[in-house]
Amino acid sequence: MEETISQGRALQRLLDELGRLPGIGPKSAQRIAYHILEADLEETERLAYAILDVKQQVHFCPVCFSYATREKCDVCEDSRRDQASICVVSEPRDVSAIERTGAYHGLYHVLGGVISPMDKIGPDQLHVRELLARLSDKSVTEVILATNPDVEGETTATYLARTIKPLGIKVSRLASGLPVGGDLEYADEVTLGRAIEARREA
């Protein structure tokens, strides 16, 4: 009886921990937990060690605050990158998204979030000071603001643009608008408005 209770507690603990993960609801947590229970020990150990390894080996790059496994991240270590441009993003995962396009070859700076008065997050809680320090040596000629096109992202981009432009550095934003294959009928006002503003000659 005691062993059954212990097993029940162990399963509930796993369900509780899985449920803390973003995007994982109770049903998803159950599916993952039962998959782990039904998997062989070797598969379960690989998952456990992979989680431990990533926590022990991956840290924030001291230059751009993206993820790194060495002293600095791969982008900051790469001397072939365009040193004159910095793309500013909210989170490290945004770096991966832009890198997958293969269209950008400059440097990055990760803010670690966005300005959000509701959550009591202002510029002082982000890596803004560090960004301005990187811009002080005058080697950077363009800053690309690549925050999300939502209220917090727009607020953050506006603040950064107003702060950086007086330094004499070009500030640009990612073009945004209608996705390929999208219908005007279903576009929201912000997306449609940005698409009109970013229009180009046909």
Helices and strands as residue ranges (DSSP letters): H 2-19, H 26-38, H 41-57, E 59-60, E 67-68, H 74-77, E 82-89, H 92-101, E 106-110, G 117-119, G 123-125, H 128-135, E 142-145, H 151-164, G 165-167, E 170-173, G 184-186, H 189-197
